[in-house]
Amino acid sequence: MNEQPADTKPIAIVVEDNADQNLVFTMALNKAGYFTESIHNGTDAHKRLKEIVPHIVVLDLRMPDIDGNVILAQIRTDARLSKVNVILATADAAFADALQSQAELVLLKPVSFSQLTELARRFHPQRN
């Protein structure tokens, strides 16, 4: 993973096609101490993950263009992204169960602001 100076915030990416949920996730990660990028579809996430190495990704599994499982596979097979923490967020429990071993956390929607904030803080590299 790219080294960042101690005084910079770690990068988080939110990949969620629902605008309201994306905003909640983005604000929760900001509150947890991350610099957060908001992405609304799998195509843009796929491109962005070729450019940067985030510390954490909150990933919706069901999106209209490229499903989250494809993005998850990209993260897990790219050596640059091997240390990225992935939180899956979905309303599809069966789909989430099938991918649970490939993610740090699986959250079933609806996910609350406070729940995501607290969980994201656990992954923050400057915690403690």
N, C-alpha and C positions, 0 to 999 in steps of 0.2 A: 504494500500500500504506500502511496506517496506520503512522505513525512511532512508534517505541517508544523510551523512554529508553535510554541506552547501558548502564545496569546491569541491564536486564531481558533475559530469555532470549527468543529468537525462538520463535514458535509453530510446532509441527509437528502434523500430524494423520495418524494411522495409520488407514486404512480397510481392514480385513481381517476376514473372517468367521470364520476359523479362530482359536480362542481362543489356542492355543499360539503360532502364528505371530504373532498380534497382540501378544502379550506380548514376544516376542523383538524385534519391530520397535520397540515402545514403549521397551523398555529400551535398545536400541541408539541411538535418537534422544536419549534422556535423557543417555546417556553422551557423545554428540556435542555436548551443550550446549544442547539445545532443551527448552522446556516442551512436553510432548507430551500430546495428547488422543487417547484410544483410542476408535475407533468400530468397531462390529461389523457394520454393514450400510449399504447404499447410501441407504436412506431417511433415516437419521439423518445421514449425511454430506451429503446434499443440503440438508437443513434447516440444518445447522451452517454450511455454506459460505455461506448467506445472511446469517449473523449475524457472522462473523469473516473476517479475511483472514490466513490462515497464511503463514508464510514457505516452508514445504515440506509436501508431501502425499506420503505413501507409500500407493499405491493398488493394491489387488488388482483384477484385471480380471474375475474370475468370482465373482459373489456371487448368492445366491438371490433377492433382491428387485429391486435395481437394479444392473445390471452396471457395472463400473468405467468402461467407455467412455462411458456416459451422464454419470457424474460428471466425467470428463475433458472432455467437451464443455461441461458447465456451467462448468468452470474456464476453458476457453479462449475462451468466448463472453461471459463477464461481465467488463466493463471493470475492475471492482474487483479481480478476481483475475488480471489479465493478467500480473503479475510473480511469481505463485506458481510455485515449482519443483516439478515433479511427477516422482516416481520410480514407475514402474509395476513391480509385482511379480506375476509370474504363472508358472504352469507351462505355459501355452498359448503356445508360441513363435510360431505362425502369427498368432494374435490380436495378440500383442505387436509383431510385425513390421509389421502393418497400422497400428498406432498410434504407432510409434517416432518419427515426425517431430513428434508433438505433446507429447512428454515430454522431460525433460532426460536421463533414464536409463531403461533397461529392464533389469530383473533377472529372470533365470529362476530359479524356485524349484527347490530349496531355497536360500534366502538365509541366509548365516551372520550371526551377531551382529557379528562383527568386520568383515565385508565391508560391511554396512550402516552401521556406526558410522563407518568410514573414509570412505565415499562421502558420507554426510550432512555430515561435517565440511567437505567441499569447498564446500558451499553455505552454510555458516554465515556470516552477515554480519559477525561480529566476528573472523573468521579473520585471522591475521597480526598 
